[in-house]
Amino acid sequence: MSITFLPEDRKQKYLLLLLGLLCVFAVFVAWYQFSRESSFFLPETQPEPPQQITIDFTIFEDPAFLELGNPRPAIPLPDTVGKRNPFVPSL
């Protein structure tokens, strides 16, 4: 008994057929999901918005907040910006 392998062209045909069936199945699943009536839509009634919104700004008067200050020192700017031009003829 000898072991026989499928020729490459035959194997490729089976893989192409499998890919086609997989694509058809994916299209069917997508169509089914979009065509059925979903229950995850928002309800018809929405909650009423709040009548009054109040923002408490007393945190800005707290001594702990006032002593925070600037977290980092300022970065000094260099005197010259960029690199020396390599195309300028040197004397």
C-alpha positions, 0 to 999 in steps of 0.5 A: 500500500502506498500513501497517495497525496492530493495533487496541488491543483486539486488541493487548491480547488478544495481550499477555494471551495471551502473559502467560498462556502465560508464566505457564503456562510458569513454573508448568511449570518450577517444577513440574519443578524441585521434582518431580525428584530433586535431587542437592544434598541433604546426604549421609547421613553427616555428619562427626564433631564434633571431640573437644576444642575449645581456645581460646587466651586468651593474646592478652589478655595480649599487651602490644600488646593491653593498650595498645590502650585506649579508641578514642574519648573519651567523649561529654559529655552536654548539660545540657538534653535536647530543645527548648524547648516552643513552647506554653508562654506566654512572660512 
